Amino acid sequence: MATFQNLYHASEVLRRILVDETGVADTKVFFGPLPESAPLMESIYITLAWQTEHASHRNDGYQRNPDGTSTPPPVSLSLFYLITTYGGETTGNAETAHRVLGDVIRGVHARPVLDLTAGRLTATDLPVGPTPPIVYGLTNAPKGELTLAQVPLTPELMEKLFSLFQTKHRPFMVCEVGPVQLVSTRPDRAPGHVVAPGGAVLADVTTRGLPTIERVVPSTLPVGGRLRIDGNFDTSTDDFVVVVGGLSFTDSSITVVEAGRSVAVQLPAGTSSPLPPGVYDVSVASGKLASEPDQVQVIPPGSSSLDLPPSNVLWLDTDVVLTGQNLATADRVFFWLDDGLRAPGDLRWADRDLTTVSDTHLTIHLTGLAPGTYRLAARVYPPLSSVAQYTPYIVMEVRA
Protein backbone atom coordinates (compact mmCIF):
# COMPACT_ATOMS: atom_id res chain seq x y z
CA MET A 1 0.00 0.00 0.00
CA ALA A 2 1.21 3.53 -0.89
CA THR A 3 -0.24 6.50 0.99
CA PHE A 4 -0.69 9.88 -0.75
CA GLN A 5 -2.09 13.26 0.19
CA ASN A 6 -3.97 13.60 -3.10
CA LEU A 7 -4.47 11.83 -6.39
CA TYR A 8 -2.18 14.16 -8.29
CA HIS A 9 0.78 12.95 -6.25
CA ALA A 10 0.26 9.39 -7.52
CA SER A 11 0.25 10.65 -11.11
CA GLU A 12 3.37 12.70 -10.42
CA VAL A 13 5.17 9.60 -9.07
CA LEU A 14 4.37 7.72 -12.30
CA ARG A 15 5.56 10.70 -14.40
CA ARG A 16 8.91 10.82 -12.60
CA ILE A 17 9.41 7.08 -12.97
CA LEU A 18 8.88 7.30 -16.73
CA VAL A 19 11.28 10.25 -16.99
CA ASP A 20 13.93 8.24 -15.12
CA GLU A 21 13.45 5.10 -17.21
CA THR A 22 13.10 6.66 -20.68
CA GLY A 23 15.04 9.91 -20.46
CA VAL A 24 12.15 11.73 -22.15
CA ALA A 25 11.93 15.11 -20.46
CA ASP A 26 8.65 16.08 -22.13
CA THR A 27 6.53 13.72 -20.02
CA LYS A 28 3.23 15.25 -18.98
CA VAL A 29 0.16 14.38 -16.92
CA PHE A 30 -2.64 15.32 -19.35
CA PHE A 31 -6.42 15.07 -19.75
CA GLY A 32 -6.23 12.70 -22.72
CA PRO A 33 -4.23 11.65 -25.80
CA LEU A 34 -3.27 14.49 -28.11
CA PRO A 35 -5.19 14.95 -31.37
CA GLU A 36 -3.58 14.64 -34.81
CA SER A 37 -1.45 17.75 -34.26
CA ALA A 38 1.02 15.76 -32.19
CA PRO A 39 4.35 17.27 -31.06
CA LEU A 40 7.44 16.72 -33.19
CA MET A 41 9.71 16.11 -30.19
CA GLU A 42 9.80 12.91 -28.11
CA SER A 43 6.89 13.08 -25.67
CA ILE A 44 4.95 10.92 -23.23
CA TYR A 45 1.42 11.82 -22.15
CA ILE A 46 -0.11 10.23 -19.07
CA THR A 47 -3.91 10.13 -18.81
CA LEU A 48 -5.91 8.79 -15.87
CA ALA A 49 -8.44 6.66 -17.76
CA TRP A 50 -10.34 5.27 -14.77
CA GLN A 51 -10.01 4.32 -11.12
CA THR A 52 -11.72 1.72 -8.91
CA GLU A 53 -12.06 1.31 -5.17
CA HIS A 54 -10.63 -1.75 -3.43
CA ALA A 55 -13.71 -3.63 -2.22
CA SER A 56 -11.73 -5.45 0.49
CA HIS A 57 -10.89 -2.12 2.20
CA ARG A 58 -14.34 -0.53 2.20
CA ASN A 59 -14.97 -1.46 5.83
CA ASP A 60 -11.51 -0.72 7.24
CA GLY A 61 -11.67 0.58 10.79
CA TYR A 62 -9.82 3.32 12.60
CA GLN A 63 -6.13 2.70 13.33
CA ARG A 64 -5.02 3.23 16.92
CA ASN A 65 -1.89 5.35 17.36
CA PRO A 66 0.74 5.06 20.14
CA ASP A 67 -0.57 8.25 21.79
CA GLY A 68 -4.06 6.77 22.10
CA THR A 69 -5.64 8.70 19.20
CA SER A 70 -7.31 6.89 16.31
CA THR A 71 -6.72 7.74 12.63
CA PRO A 72 -9.61 7.35 10.15
CA PRO A 73 -9.03 4.77 7.40
CA PRO A 74 -7.79 6.02 4.00
CA VAL A 75 -9.57 5.46 0.67
CA SER A 76 -7.93 2.57 -1.20
CA LEU A 77 -7.86 2.76 -5.03
CA SER A 78 -6.43 1.14 -8.11
CA LEU A 79 -5.54 3.69 -10.82
CA PHE A 80 -5.49 2.84 -14.54
CA TYR A 81 -3.42 5.15 -16.74
CA LEU A 82 -3.46 5.41 -20.54
CA ILE A 83 0.13 6.22 -21.61
CA THR A 84 0.62 7.48 -25.19
CA THR A 85 3.95 8.25 -26.92
CA TYR A 86 4.85 10.78 -29.64
CA GLY A 87 7.75 12.09 -31.74
CA GLY A 88 8.72 12.96 -35.38
CA GLU A 89 5.35 12.27 -36.96
CA THR A 90 5.18 14.95 -39.70
CA THR A 91 5.95 12.32 -42.32
CA GLY A 92 3.63 9.77 -40.78
CA ASN A 93 6.61 7.80 -39.46
CA ALA A 94 5.93 6.34 -35.95
CA GLU A 95 9.42 4.96 -35.32
CA THR A 96 10.15 7.42 -32.52
CA ALA A 97 6.77 6.83 -30.85
CA HIS A 98 7.32 3.05 -30.96
CA ARG A 99 10.83 3.36 -29.55
CA VAL A 100 9.63 5.54 -26.69
CA LEU A 101 6.71 3.16 -26.01
CA GLY A 102 9.17 0.27 -25.75
CA ASP A 103 11.21 2.25 -23.22
CA VAL A 104 8.02 2.92 -21.21
CA ILE A 105 7.07 -0.77 -21.16
CA ARG A 106 10.57 -1.82 -20.15
CA GLY A 107 10.60 0.80 -17.40
CA VAL A 108 7.29 -0.43 -15.95
CA HIS A 109 8.52 -4.02 -15.91
CA ALA A 110 11.94 -3.03 -14.54
CA ARG A 111 10.45 -1.35 -11.46
CA PRO A 112 7.25 -3.27 -10.63
CA VAL A 113 7.42 -2.41 -6.91
CA LEU A 114 8.58 0.97 -5.61
CA ASP A 115 9.46 1.76 -2.01
CA LEU A 116 8.39 5.38 -1.83
CA THR A 117 9.54 5.76 1.78
CA ALA A 118 13.15 5.07 0.77
CA GLY A 119 12.90 6.80 -2.64
CA ARG A 120 13.74 10.28 -3.87
CA LEU A 121 10.21 11.66 -3.63
CA THR A 122 10.04 13.71 -0.44
CA ALA A 123 7.86 16.47 0.91
CA THR A 124 10.38 19.10 -0.21
CA ASP A 125 10.65 18.13 -3.89
CA LEU A 126 7.14 16.79 -4.52
CA PRO A 127 4.90 19.60 -5.78
CA VAL A 128 1.70 20.28 -3.93
CA GLY A 129 -0.28 20.06 -7.17
CA PRO A 130 -3.15 22.05 -8.59
CA THR A 131 -5.29 21.76 -5.40
CA PRO A 132 -3.35 21.86 -2.13
CA PRO A 133 -4.74 19.24 0.27
CA ILE A 134 -6.01 20.18 3.73
CA VAL A 135 -4.93 17.23 5.88
CA TYR A 136 -4.55 17.28 9.65
CA GLY A 137 -0.97 17.16 10.83
CA LEU A 138 0.46 15.47 7.71
CA THR A 139 3.06 16.41 5.08
CA ASN A 140 3.02 15.92 1.31
CA ALA A 141 5.47 13.01 1.37
CA PRO A 142 4.14 9.68 0.02
CA LYS A 143 4.81 6.53 2.04
CA GLY A 144 4.73 2.79 1.47
CA GLU A 145 5.12 0.55 -1.57
CA LEU A 146 3.58 1.23 -4.97
CA THR A 147 3.02 -1.49 -7.57
CA LEU A 148 3.11 -0.96 -11.36
CA ALA A 149 1.66 -3.52 -13.77
CA GLN A 150 0.93 -3.58 -17.51
CA VAL A 151 -2.76 -4.27 -18.14
CA PRO A 152 -3.52 -6.99 -20.72
CA LEU A 153 -5.56 -5.54 -23.60
CA THR A 154 -8.40 -6.88 -25.69
CA PRO A 155 -9.79 -5.43 -28.93
CA GLU A 156 -12.94 -4.42 -27.06
CA LEU A 157 -10.99 -2.49 -24.41
CA MET A 158 -8.85 -0.77 -27.04
CA GLU A 159 -11.94 0.30 -29.00
CA LYS A 160 -13.62 1.68 -25.86
CA LEU A 161 -10.53 3.66 -24.89
CA PHE A 162 -10.10 5.54 -28.14
CA SER A 163 -13.83 6.02 -28.71
CA LEU A 164 -14.01 7.49 -25.20
CA PHE A 165 -11.36 10.13 -26.01
CA GLN A 166 -12.59 10.55 -29.64
CA THR A 167 -9.12 10.33 -31.11
CA LYS A 168 -7.34 8.14 -33.64
CA HIS A 169 -5.35 5.12 -32.61
CA ARG A 170 -1.71 5.63 -31.75
CA PRO A 171 1.07 3.79 -29.79
CA PHE A 172 -0.06 3.31 -26.22
CA MET A 173 -0.17 1.06 -23.16
CA VAL A 174 -2.39 0.82 -20.07
CA CYS A 175 -0.66 0.72 -16.67
CA GLU A 176 -2.27 -0.19 -13.37
CA VAL A 177 -0.88 1.71 -10.37
CA GLY A 178 -1.81 0.72 -6.87
CA PRO A 179 -2.88 0.13 -4.29
CA VAL A 180 -3.11 3.89 -3.74
CA GLN A 181 -4.41 5.10 -0.40
CA LEU A 182 -5.62 8.67 -0.09
CA VAL A 183 -5.37 10.03 3.44
CA SER A 184 -8.71 10.93 4.96
CA THR A 185 -9.41 14.61 5.71
CA ARG A 186 -11.35 13.68 8.82
CA PRO A 187 -9.60 14.52 12.09
CA ASP A 188 -8.14 11.90 14.40
CA ARG A 189 -10.30 10.74 17.26
CA ALA A 190 -9.31 11.81 20.74
CA PRO A 191 -7.57 9.23 22.98
CA GLY A 192 -10.01 6.89 24.67
CA HIS A 193 -10.01 5.85 28.30
CA VAL A 194 -7.57 3.06 29.06
CA VAL A 195 -9.71 2.03 32.04
CA ALA A 196 -13.10 3.10 33.29
CA PRO A 197 -13.33 6.57 34.83
CA GLY A 198 -12.04 6.40 38.37
CA GLY A 199 -9.71 3.52 37.58
CA ALA A 200 -10.04 -0.18 38.12
CA VAL A 201 -9.71 -1.85 41.51
CA LEU A 202 -8.84 -5.53 41.77
CA ALA A 203 -9.64 -7.15 45.11
CA ASP A 204 -9.75 -10.68 46.47
CA VAL A 205 -7.81 -12.06 43.49
CA THR A 206 -7.12 -15.76 43.80
CA THR A 207 -5.58 -18.35 41.54
CA ARG A 208 -6.52 -21.96 41.01
CA GLY A 209 -4.48 -24.78 39.58
CA LEU A 210 -6.02 -27.02 36.98
CA PRO A 211 -7.52 -30.05 38.76
CA THR A 212 -5.98 -33.39 37.83
CA ILE A 213 -6.98 -37.04 38.26
CA GLU A 214 -4.29 -39.61 38.98
CA ARG A 215 -6.60 -42.63 39.07
CA VAL A 216 -10.12 -43.86 39.71
CA VAL A 217 -10.58 -46.76 42.15
CA PRO A 218 -11.80 -49.26 41.32
CA SER A 219 -11.51 -48.97 37.56
CA THR A 220 -14.29 -51.58 37.29
CA LEU A 221 -17.28 -51.65 39.64
CA PRO A 222 -20.91 -52.81 39.57
CA VAL A 223 -23.97 -50.60 39.23
CA GLY A 224 -24.44 -48.74 42.53
CA GLY A 225 -20.80 -49.20 43.59
CA ARG A 226 -18.65 -46.69 45.43
CA LEU A 227 -16.08 -44.87 43.28
CA ARG A 228 -12.99 -43.10 44.61
CA ILE A 229 -11.12 -40.44 42.65
CA ASP A 230 -7.51 -39.76 43.61
CA GLY A 231 -5.63 -36.74 42.28
CA ASN A 232 -4.89 -33.10 42.96
CA PHE A 233 -7.90 -30.76 43.26
CA ASP A 234 -9.42 -28.17 45.57
CA THR A 235 -12.29 -29.77 47.48
CA SER A 236 -12.91 -26.70 49.66
CA THR A 237 -14.71 -24.62 47.02
CA ASP A 238 -18.50 -24.48 46.81
CA ASP A 239 -18.42 -25.16 43.07
CA PHE A 240 -16.44 -28.42 43.27
CA VAL A 241 -18.17 -31.15 41.26
CA VAL A 242 -17.54 -34.74 40.19
CA VAL A 243 -18.92 -35.79 36.80
CA VAL A 244 -19.38 -39.44 35.85
CA GLY A 245 -20.77 -40.09 32.39
CA GLY A 246 -22.51 -36.72 32.33
CA LEU A 247 -24.06 -37.21 35.80
CA SER A 248 -22.90 -34.52 38.25
CA PHE A 249 -22.26 -35.11 41.96
CA THR A 250 -22.11 -32.04 44.19
CA ASP A 251 -22.10 -31.02 47.85
CA SER A 252 -23.41 -33.77 50.15
CA SER A 253 -23.21 -36.45 47.45
CA ILE A 254 -19.40 -36.16 47.54
CA THR A 255 -17.44 -37.70 50.40
CA VAL A 256 -14.06 -36.08 51.01
CA VAL A 257 -11.76 -39.00 51.87
CA GLU A 258 -8.62 -36.83 52.02
CA ALA A 259 -8.85 -33.07 51.50
CA GLY A 260 -7.37 -31.96 48.18
CA ARG A 261 -6.30 -35.53 47.45
CA SER A 262 -9.18 -38.01 47.36
CA VAL A 263 -12.99 -37.97 47.10
CA ALA A 264 -15.61 -40.67 46.73
CA VAL A 265 -19.11 -40.87 45.24
CA GLN A 266 -21.80 -43.55 45.41
CA LEU A 267 -23.12 -44.44 41.97
CA PRO A 268 -26.92 -44.73 41.61
CA ALA A 269 -28.26 -48.25 42.13
CA GLY A 270 -31.28 -50.05 40.73
CA THR A 271 -32.42 -51.25 37.34
CA SER A 272 -33.32 -47.70 36.30
CA SER A 273 -29.92 -46.27 37.23
CA PRO A 274 -28.77 -43.38 35.01
CA LEU A 275 -25.41 -45.16 34.88
CA PRO A 276 -26.19 -48.65 33.53
CA PRO A 277 -23.38 -51.07 32.56
CA GLY A 278 -20.90 -49.39 30.23
CA VAL A 279 -17.72 -47.31 30.09
CA TYR A 280 -17.94 -43.71 31.32
CA ASP A 281 -15.68 -40.66 31.52
CA VAL A 282 -14.88 -39.39 35.00
CA SER A 283 -13.73 -35.81 35.68
CA VAL A 284 -13.61 -33.26 38.50
CA ALA A 285 -14.09 -29.51 38.17
CA SER A 286 -13.83 -26.35 40.24
CA GLY A 287 -15.79 -23.59 38.56
CA LYS A 288 -14.70 -23.35 34.93
CA LEU A 289 -11.53 -25.40 35.48
CA ALA A 290 -12.01 -29.09 34.70
CA SER A 291 -9.61 -32.01 34.71
CA GLU A 292 -8.80 -34.27 31.81
CA PRO A 293 -11.19 -37.25 31.99
CA ASP A 294 -10.32 -40.72 33.20
CA GLN A 295 -12.53 -43.75 32.56
CA VAL A 296 -14.44 -46.27 34.67
CA GLN A 297 -16.24 -49.44 33.61
CA VAL A 298 -19.61 -50.19 35.20
CA ILE A 299 -20.60 -53.89 35.22
CA PRO A 300 -24.04 -55.44 35.88
CA PRO A 301 -25.38 -55.35 39.47
CA GLY A 302 -24.76 -58.47 41.55
CA SER A 303 -21.31 -59.09 40.06
CA SER A 304 -18.77 -60.19 42.64
CA SER A 305 -16.96 -57.08 43.84
CA LEU A 306 -15.33 -55.35 46.81
CA ASP A 307 -16.51 -51.94 47.99
CA LEU A 308 -14.12 -49.20 48.98
CA PRO A 309 -13.94 -48.68 52.76
CA PRO A 310 -14.77 -45.18 54.03
CA SER A 311 -11.07 -44.58 54.71
CA ASN A 312 -8.07 -45.08 52.44
CA VAL A 313 -6.15 -46.79 55.25
CA LEU A 314 -6.09 -50.37 56.55
CA TRP A 315 -4.23 -51.11 59.80
CA LEU A 316 -1.92 -54.08 60.30
CA ASP A 317 -2.60 -56.73 62.94
CA THR A 318 -6.30 -55.93 63.05
CA ASP A 319 -9.48 -57.63 61.84
CA VAL A 320 -10.63 -55.86 58.68
CA VAL A 321 -14.20 -56.06 57.43
CA LEU A 322 -14.56 -55.64 53.65
CA THR A 323 -18.00 -55.08 52.12
CA GLY A 324 -19.15 -55.84 48.61
CA GLN A 325 -21.54 -57.84 46.46
CA ASN A 326 -21.87 -61.59 45.87
CA LEU A 327 -19.12 -62.52 48.35
CA ALA A 328 -20.69 -65.67 49.83
CA THR A 329 -18.23 -68.00 48.07
CA ALA A 330 -15.14 -65.81 48.66
CA ASP A 331 -12.46 -67.66 50.60
CA ARG A 332 -9.34 -65.51 50.34
CA VAL A 333 -8.23 -61.89 49.76
CA PHE A 334 -4.99 -61.33 47.82
CA PHE A 335 -2.64 -58.38 48.31
CA TRP A 336 0.15 -57.11 46.00
CA LEU A 337 2.05 -53.86 45.86
CA ASP A 338 0.50 -51.10 43.77
CA ASP A 339 3.68 -50.67 41.71
CA GLY A 340 3.60 -54.33 40.58
CA LEU A 341 4.88 -57.82 41.35
CA ARG A 342 8.64 -58.25 41.19
CA ALA A 343 8.75 -61.84 42.48
CA PRO A 344 6.22 -64.61 43.25
CA GLY A 345 6.74 -63.96 46.94
CA ASP A 346 5.35 -60.45 46.56
CA LEU A 347 1.85 -61.88 46.29
CA ARG A 348 0.34 -62.19 49.76
CA TRP A 349 -3.09 -63.24 50.99
CA ALA A 350 -5.32 -63.48 54.02
CA ASP A 351 -7.92 -66.23 54.47
CA ARG A 352 -11.49 -65.32 55.22
CA ASP A 353 -12.86 -65.78 58.72
CA LEU A 354 -15.42 -68.48 57.97
CA THR A 355 -17.31 -67.84 61.22
CA THR A 356 -18.90 -64.76 59.62
CA VAL A 357 -19.96 -65.84 56.13
CA SER A 358 -22.12 -63.25 54.33
CA ASP A 359 -22.97 -62.28 50.75
CA THR A 360 -22.24 -58.60 51.45
CA HIS A 361 -19.15 -58.63 53.65
CA LEU A 362 -16.17 -60.72 54.73
CA THR A 363 -13.65 -60.48 57.57
CA ILE A 364 -9.88 -61.06 57.37
CA HIS A 365 -7.02 -60.66 59.81
CA LEU A 366 -4.47 -58.32 58.24
CA THR A 367 -0.90 -59.33 59.14
CA GLY A 368 2.47 -60.11 57.58
CA LEU A 369 2.59 -57.11 55.23
CA ALA A 370 5.08 -54.25 55.05
CA PRO A 371 3.49 -50.80 55.17
CA GLY A 372 2.70 -49.47 51.70
CA THR A 373 0.03 -49.09 49.03
CA TYR A 374 -1.57 -52.37 47.97
CA ARG A 375 -4.11 -53.69 45.53
CA LEU A 376 -6.74 -56.05 46.96
CA ALA A 377 -8.90 -58.63 45.19
CA ALA A 378 -11.07 -61.43 46.60
CA ARG A 379 -11.16 -64.94 45.17
CA VAL A 380 -14.69 -66.24 44.60
CA TYR A 381 -16.21 -69.39 43.10
CA PRO A 382 -19.29 -69.01 40.89
CA PRO A 383 -22.18 -71.39 41.55
CA LEU A 384 -21.71 -74.90 40.16
CA SER A 385 -18.11 -74.13 39.17
CA SER A 386 -14.75 -75.10 40.59
CA VAL A 387 -12.90 -72.44 38.60
CA ALA A 388 -11.97 -69.44 40.71
CA GLN A 389 -12.70 -65.88 39.69
CA TYR A 390 -11.43 -62.63 41.15
CA THR A 391 -13.17 -59.39 41.95
CA PRO A 392 -11.95 -56.12 40.42
CA TYR A 393 -9.15 -54.84 42.63
CA ILE A 394 -9.33 -51.89 44.95
CA VAL A 395 -6.36 -49.84 46.16
CA MET A 396 -5.70 -49.22 49.85
CA GLU A 397 -2.85 -47.97 52.02
CA VAL A 398 -1.63 -50.37 54.72
CA ARG A 399 -0.15 -48.85 57.84
CA ALA A 400 1.41 -50.40 60.93
C-alpha positions in Angstrom: 0.0 0.0 0.0 1.2 3.5 -0.9 -0.2 6.5 1.0 -0.7 9.9 -0.7 -2.1 13.3 0.2 -4.0 13.6 -3.1 -4.5 11.8 -6.4 -2.2 14.2 -8.3 0.8 13.0 -6.3 0.3 9.4 -7.5 0.2 10.7 -11.1 3.4 12.7 -10.4 5.2 9.6 -9.1 4.4 7.7 -12.3 5.6 10.7 -14.4 8.9 10.8 -12.6 9.4 7.1 -13.0 8.9 7.3 -16.7 11.3 10.3 -17.0 13.9 8.2 -15.1 13.5 5.1 -17.2 13.1 6.7 -20.7 15.0 9.9 -20.5 12.1 11.7 -22.2 11.9 15.1 -20.5 8.6 16.1 -22.1 6.5 13.7 -20.0 3.2 15.3 -19.0 0.2 14.4 -16.9 -2.6 15.3 -19.4 -6.4 15.1 -19.7 -6.2 12.7 -22.7 -4.2 11.6 -25.8 -3.3 14.5 -28.1 -5.2 15.0 -31.4 -3.6 14.6 -34.8 -1.5 17.8 -34.3 1.0 15.8 -32.2 4.3 17.3 -31.1 7.4 16.7 -33.2 9.7 16.1 -30.2 9.8 12.9 -28.1 6.9 13.1 -25.7 4.9 10.9 -23.2 1.4 11.8 -22.2 -0.1 10.2 -19.1 -3.9 10.1 -18.8 -5.9 8.8 -15.9 -8.4 6.7 -17.8 -10.3 5.3 -14.8 -10.0 4.3 -11.1 -11.7 1.7 -8.9 -12.1 1.3 -5.2 -10.6 -1.7 -3.4 -13.7 -3.6 -2.2 -11.7 -5.5 0.5 -10.9 -2.1 2.2 -14.3 -0.5 2.2 -15.0 -1.5 5.8 -11.5 -0.7 7.2 -11.7 0.6 10.8 -9.8 3.3 12.6 -6.1 2.7 13.3 -5.0 3.2 16.9 -1.9 5.3 17.4 0.7 5.1 20.1 -0.6 8.2 21.8 -4.1 6.8 22.1 -5.6 8.7 19.2 -7.3 6.9 16.3 -6.7 7.7 12.6 -9.6 7.4 10.2 -9.0 4.8 7.4 -7.8 6.0 4.0 -9.6 5.5 0.7 -7.9 2.6 -1.2 -7.9 2.8 -5.0 -6.4 1.1 -8.1 -5.5 3.7 -10.8 -5.5 2.8 -14.5 -3.4 5.2 -16.7 -3.5 5.4 -20.5 0.1 6.2 -21.6 0.6 7.5 -25.2 4.0 8.3 -26.9 4.9 10.8 -29.6 7.8 12.1 -31.7 8.7 13.0 -35.4 5.3 12.3 -37.0 5.2 15.0 -39.7 6.0 12.3 -42.3 3.6 9.8 -40.8 6.6 7.8 -39.5 5.9 6.3 -35.9 9.4 5.0 -35.3 10.1 7.4 -32.5 6.8 6.8 -30.8 7.3 3.1 -31.0 10.8 3.4 -29.5 9.6 5.5 -26.7 6.7 3.2 -26.0 9.2 0.3 -25.7 11.2 2.2 -23.2 8.0 2.9 -21.2 7.1 -0.8 -21.2 10.6 -1.8 -20.1 10.6 0.8 -17.4 7.3 -0.4 -15.9 8.5 -4.0 -15.9 11.9 -3.0 -14.5 10.4 -1.3 -11.5 7.2 -3.3 -10.6 7.4 -2.4 -6.9 8.6 1.0 -5.6 9.5 1.8 -2.0 8.4 5.4 -1.8 9.5 5.8 1.8 13.1 5.1 0.8 12.9 6.8 -2.6 13.7 10.3 -3.9 10.2 11.7 -3.6 10.0 13.7 -0.4 7.9 16.5 0.9 10.4 19.1 -0.2 10.7 18.1 -3.9 7.1 16.8 -4.5 4.9 19.6 -5.8 1.7 20.3 -3.9 -0.3 20.1 -7.2 -3.1 22.1 -8.6 -5.3 21.8 -5.4 -3.4 21.9 -2.1 -4.7 19.2 0.3 -6.0 20.2 3.7 -4.9 17.2 5.9 -4.6 17.3 9.7 -1.0 17.2 10.8 0.5 15.5 7.7 3.1 16.4 5.1 3.0 15.9 1.3 5.5 13.0 1.4 4.1 9.7 0.0 4.8 6.5 2.0 4.7 2.8 1.5 5.1 0.5 -1.6 3.6 1.2 -5.0 3.0 -1.5 -7.6 3.1 -1.0 -11.4 1.7 -3.5 -13.8 0.9 -3.6 -17.5 -2.8 -4.3 -18.1 -3.5 -7.0 -20.7 -5.6 -5.5 -23.6 -8.4 -6.9 -25.7 -9.8 -5.4 -28.9 -12.9 -4.4 -27.1 -11.0 -2.5 -24.4 -8.8 -0.8 -27.0 -11.9 0.3 -29.0 -13.6 1.7 -25.9 -10.5 3.7 -24.9 -10.1 5.5 -28.1 -13.8 6.0 -28.7 -14.0 7.5 -25.2 -11.4 10.1 -26.0 -12.6 10.6 -29.6 -9.1 10.3 -31.1 -7.3 8.1 -33.6 -5.3 5.1 -32.6 -1.7 5.6 -31.7 1.1 3.8 -29.8 -0.1 3.3 -26.2 -0.2 1.1 -23.2 -2.4 0.8 -20.1 -0.7 0.7 -16.7 -2.3 -0.2 -13.4 -0.9 1.7 -10.4 -1.8 0.7 -6.9 -2.9 0.1 -4.3 -3.1 3.9 -3.7 -4.4 5.1 -0.4 -5.6 8.7 -0.1 -5.4 10.0 3.4 -8.7 10.9 5.0 -9.4 14.6 5.7 -11.4 13.7 8.8 -9.6 14.5 12.1 -8.1 11.9 14.4 -10.3 10.7 17.3 -9.3 11.8 20.7 -7.6 9.2 23.0 -10.0 6.9 24.7 -10.0 5.9 28.3 -7.6 3.1 29.1 -9.7 2.0 32.0 -13.1 3.1 33.3 -13.3 6.6 34.8 -12.0 6.4 38.4 -9.7 3.5 37.6 -10.0 -0.2 38.1 -9.7 -1.9 41.5 -8.8 -5.5 41.8 -9.6 -7.1 45.1 -9.7 -10.7 46.5 -7.8 -12.1 43.5 -7.1 -15.8 43.8 -5.6 -18.4 41.5 -6.5 -22.0 41.0 -4.5 -24.8 39.6 -6.0 -27.0 37.0 -7.5 -30.1 38.8 -6.0 -33.4 37.8 -7.0 -37.0 38.3 -4.3 -39.6 39.0 -6.6 -42.6 39.1 -10.1 -43.9 39.7 -10.6 -46.8 42.1 -11.8 -49.3 41.3 -11.5 -49.0 37.6 -14.3 -51.6 37.3 -17.3 -51.6 39.6 -20.9 -52.8 39.6 -24.0 -50.6 39.2 -24.4 -48.7 42.5 -20.8 -49.2 43.6 -18.6 -46.7 45.4 -16.1 -44.9 43.3 -13.0 -43.1 44.6 -11.1 -40.4 42.7 -7.5 -39.8 43.6 -5.6 -36.7 42.3 -4.9 -33.1 43.0 -7.9 -30.8 43.3 -9.4 -28.2 45.6 -12.3 -29.8 47.5 -12.9 -26.7 49.7 -14.7 -24.6 47.0 -18.5 -24.5 46.8 -18.4 -25.2 43.1 -16.4 -28.4 43.3 -18.2 -31.1 41.3 -17.5 -34.7 40.2 -18.9 -35.8 36.8 -19.4 -39.4 35.9 -20.8 -40.1 32.4 -22.5 -36.7 32.3 -24.1 -37.2 35.8 -22.9 -34.5 38.3 -22.3 -35.1 42.0 -22.1 -32.0 44.2 -22.1 -31.0 47.9 -23.4 -33.8 50.2 -23.2 -36.5 47.4 -19.4 -36.2 47.5 -17.4 -37.7 50.4 -14.1 -36.1 51.0 -11.8 -39.0 51.9 -8.6 -36.8 52.0 -8.9 -33.1 51.5 -7.4 -32.0 48.2 -6.3 -35.5 47.5 -9.2 -38.0 47.4 -13.0 -38.0 47.1 -15.6 -40.7 46.7 -19.1 -40.9 45.2 -21.8 -43.5 45.4 -23.1 -44.4 42.0 -26.9 -44.7 41.6 -28.3 -48.2 42.1 -31.3 -50.1 40.7 -32.4 -51.3 37.3 -33.3 -47.7 36.3 -29.9 -46.3 37.2 -28.8 -43.4 35.0 -25.4 -45.2 34.9 -26.2 -48.6 33.5 -23.4 -51.1 32.6 -20.9 -49.4 30.2 -17.7 -47.3 30.1 -17.9 -43.7 31.3 -15.7 -40.7 31.5 -14.9 -39.4 35.0 -13.7 -35.8 35.7 -13.6 -33.3 38.5 -14.1 -29.5 38.2 -13.8 -26.3 40.2 -15.8 -23.6 38.6 -14.7 -23.4 34.9 -11.5 -25.4 35.5 -12.0 -29.1 34.7 -9.6 -32.0 34.7 -8.8 -34.3 31.8 -11.2 -37.2 32.0 -10.3 -40.7 33.2 -12.5 -43.8 32.6 -14.4 -46.3 34.7 -16.2 -49.4 33.6 -19.6 -50.2 35.2 -20.6 -53.9 35.2 -24.0 -55.4 35.9 -25.4 -55.4 39.5 -24.8 -58.5 41.5 -21.3 -59.1 40.1 -18.8 -60.2 42.6 -17.0 -57.1 43.8 -15.3 -55.4 46.8 -16.5 -51.9 48.0 -14.1 -49.2 49.0 -13.9 -48.7 52.8 -14.8 -45.2 54.0 -11.1 -44.6 54.7 -8.1 -45.1 52.4 -6.1 -46.8 55.3 -6.1 -50.4 56.5 -4.2 -51.1 59.8 -1.9 -54.1 60.3 -2.6 -56.7 62.9 -6.3 -55.9 63.1 -9.5 -57.6 61.8 -10.6 -55.9 58.7 -14.2 -56.1 57.4 -14.6 -55.6 53.7 -18.0 -55.1 52.1 -19.1 -55.8 48.6 -21.5 -57.8 46.5 -21.9 -61.6 45.9 -19.1 -62.5 48.3 -20.7 -65.7 49.8 -18.2 -68.0 48.1 -15.1 -65.8 48.7 -12.5 -67.7 50.6 -9.3 -65.5 50.3 -8.2 -61.9 49.8 -5.0 -61.3 47.8 -2.6 -58.4 48.3 0.1 -57.1 46.0 2.0 -53.9 45.9 0.5 -51.1 43.8 3.7 -50.7 41.7 3.6 -54.3 40.6 4.9 -57.8 41.3 8.6 -58.3 41.2 8.8 -61.8 42.5 6.2 -64.6 43.2 6.7 -64.0 46.9 5.4 -60.4 46.6 1.8 -61.9 46.3 0.3 -62.2 49.8 -3.1 -63.2 51.0 -5.3 -63.5 54.0 -7.9 -66.2 54.5 -11.5 -65.3 55.2 -12.9 -65.8 58.7 -15.4 -68.5 58.0 -17.3 -67.8 61.2 -18.9 -64.8 59.6 -20.0 -65.8 56.1 -22.1 -63.3 54.3 -23.0 -62.3 50.8 -22.2 -58.6 51.5 -19.2 -58.6 53.6 -16.2 -60.7 54.7 -13.6 -60.5 57.6 -9.9 -61.1 57.4 -7.0 -60.7 59.8 -4.5 -58.3 58.2 -0.9 -59.3 59.1 2.5 -60.1 57.6 2.6 -57.1 55.2 5.1 -54.2 55.0 3.5 -50.8 55.2 2.7 -49.5 51.7 0.0 -49.1 49.0 -1.6 -52.4 48.0 -4.1 -53.7 45.5 -6.7 -56.1 47.0 -8.9 -58.6 45.2 -11.1 -61.4 46.6 -11.2 -64.9 45.2 -14.7 -66.2 44.6 -16.2 -69.4 43.1 -19.3 -69.0 40.9 -22.2 -71.4 41.5 -21.7 -74.9 40.2 -18.1 -74.1 39.2 -14.8 -75.1 40.6 -12.9 -72.4 38.6 -12.0 -69.4 40.7 -12.7 -65.9 39.7 -11.4 -62.6 41.1 -13.2 -59.4 41.9 -12.0 -56.1 40.4 -9.1 -54.8 42.6 -9.3 -51.9 44.9 -6.4 -49.8 46.2 -5.7 -49.2 49.9 -2.8 -48.0 52.0 -1.6 -50.4 54.7 -0.1 -48.9 57.8 1.4 -50.4 60.9 
